């Protein structure tokens, strides 16, 4: 069974950092570009970042320069390093295998003083 499990969310002060992880199982992780999305309360889910199996990642303008996506195809894990966090980054963060129906259950990130 295809599965994605996010972890690493929590409460952090503005300007702080967090690293999210997404563990994949049940499918060939390296075959898929992998995405991070987020959804704030009352808002639509929005794209954050994409990492192909190799090559240059893609970021939304709102996180470019602050967030870094990476993946380890041997361990079937994807990461999102988030620096200089802002209150507007507060959301549930999801990982997704692009082009598939495979989504994780989400992990909450709250940026607040």
Secondary structure by P-SEA (a helix, b strand, c coil): cccccccbbbbbcccbbbbbbbbbccccccccccbbbbbccccccccccccccccbbbbcccccccbbbbbcccccbbbbbbcccccccccbbbbbcccccccccbbbbbbcc
